[in-house]
Amino acid sequence: MQGEIFLLQDDNSLLEMKEEKYVSEDLFQSLLEDYPKLISGAQINPNSPRRWILIKREMGIPDKDNGAIRWSIDHLFLDQEAVPTLVEVKRSTDTRARREVVAQMLDYAANSIQFWKIDDIIESYRNTCSERSLDPDSYLENILKTGMSLNEYWDLVEANLKQGKIRMLFVADIIPPELQRIVEFLNEQMNPAEVLAMEIKQYTGHNLKTMVSRVVGKTMKASDIKAVRRGKPIEWDKESVIDQIREMDFEEAAEVAERLINWCDEKGYTVKYGNGPKIGYLNLGFTSEDGSFYKFFEVETKYIRIVFNYIRNYPPFDNTENRMDLISRFNKIEGVSFKEDKPDTYSNSQLSLLSGEENLKQFCQIYEWMVNQIEKNFSSIKK
């Protein structure tokens, strides 16, 4: 049944506009790419309307670590709270807009949270901005409007992915009742993930086109359930972080983490603990005489991550050549392989690779050298 809406003009004349199908799925996808506001952020969260950052159209998804692309999601957006939003677009004429598309989306979600790298997401975002002649940092800051630094924002994107805090969004011109029931059921059951559908109809007439959006799946029951399940942030400490790593059967990683914490305490270096609701982590670095914290590494589950997005702000490591030298020093440790093509972002290595006495000793020596290099820079500035 064809729908209709009416526009009442200033002269009190009434314009009738008829519902019209989208001529192609590609056109439908292009509309969301060009006009993200069609995904009504106010309907998704009336108290804090979502603002969208397009990361990429046709964002590739691998099915194994460092594997080739197997699937692609129609759009990947982020909102101002760094929640990855996977958008799959289907026209009502596509009969798959029911069970098959739901199974497809769940495949995408399960593999994206497991295998997407934050570096690749940042690179995709920057490429999208380049195609649109936008400055990526200025554009992002303008959308966020939260006072959060860009480094903190990308950190939060990565944390949300690891915790499965994502949004799956089905978009169609008509959401059939069968799909609506599935979406509502999934949204009530899943946490912290969110599952929604957005119906976007178009109406044409008198050389005008009007788009009308309607969110599906955000029931009061789902909102109440998620509020109960969300839980409070955990104030992690040394014991709780190490216990969690051990419970995940990463015994060698737990031993290395404990030894690193003890060494930092002995040297007077700084260990800060995260407060995520599910995953405990450490920030390792040192605190200068003026109270500034210089972050070098993150330790989470079985990984140690060197955070060049922070380190590049600390002279003399604000020089790319010096950061490349730093990577080279770490990669001389047997088994360690921080990526040489990532001197501005992040790079991970297995924490268990530092379990050997000599390997851990070399790592600590380089850590200490980093502190000394930064402190020398302080001295030269004071002179």
C-alpha positions, 0 to 999 in steps of 0.5 A: 500500500502506497503511503502519502504525506501532506505539506501545508504551505504558507498560502494554505494550499495542501501538497500531496506527496506519494511514497516512492521506492528507491530506484537502487540500493546504491542510491539509498547507500549514497544518501546515507553517505552524503546525509548521515543525519537521515539516521535520526540520532535524536530517535536513537538517543533523545537525551543526547542525539547521536552525531555521526562520523563516517569512517568508510562506505564498504568497510572491509571485515577480515575473518582472521587476525591480519587476514584478507578481507572477507566481507564488507559492511555498507557503512561504518559510522562512529558517534560522539561517544566512539561507539562503532555503528555498523550500518547495513542497507536493504531495500524492501524489494530485497527479499533477504531483508529478514533472517539472512540479513540478520545472520549476515550482520551478526557475522560482520559484528562478531568478526569486526570486534575481533579483527578490526585494528584501530590503525586501519579504522583511523586510516579509513577515516582519514582517506574518507576525509581526503576524498571529501577535501576535509581536514580529518582532525578539524572535522572530527573535533567539530562533530565531537564537541565534547572536550575530549582529545582526539587521542582519547577519542580513538582510545575509546573507539578501540576500547569499545570494540574490545568490549563489544560495545557496538551498534548494529543498524539495519536501514530499509525503506520498509522494516517488515514486521518479521525483521522488527520482531527479531531486532527488538528481541536481539536488542533486549538480549544483547549487552553492551551491543545495541541492535536497531533498525531504521526505516527511511521512507521517501515521498515525492511530488511537485518537484520536491522530495521528503525523507522520513526516518523512524527507529525500530527496536528501541523498546522501553523493555530493552532500555530498562534491561540494558540500564540494569546490565550496563554495570558500574566501572571497576576500579582496577588494581594490581591484583585484580588485573593480574588475576583477570589475565590469569583467569583468561589462561595467559599465565606467562603474560600475567607473570610479565605484567606483575614483574613490570609493575614491580620494576616500575614501583622500584624505579619510581615510574608510574603505573595507572590502572584503567576503570573499564567495566569488563577488561582491566588494563595498565598504563605504563610511563613516568611522571615528571617533576611538574606532575605531568604523566608521560604514557609509554605503554598499555598492557591489556590481557595478553598484549603490550601496546606501545602508544606512539600517538602519545609518545610522538608528543614528547620531545625528542620523540616528536621526531619521526626518525627518533621514533623509528630508532625506538622501534628498532631498539625494541625489535632487537629483543627476540620475538618482539615485532612492533610495526615499523610502519606505525610510528604515529599510532599504535603497535601491539606485541605479545606480553609473553615474549618478555617472559625470558629474563634477558628479554625483560631486562632489555625491555626495561633498559629501553624503557629507562632510556626513554625516560632519560631521553625525555628528562635530558630534553627538560634539562636542555630547555631549562638551560 
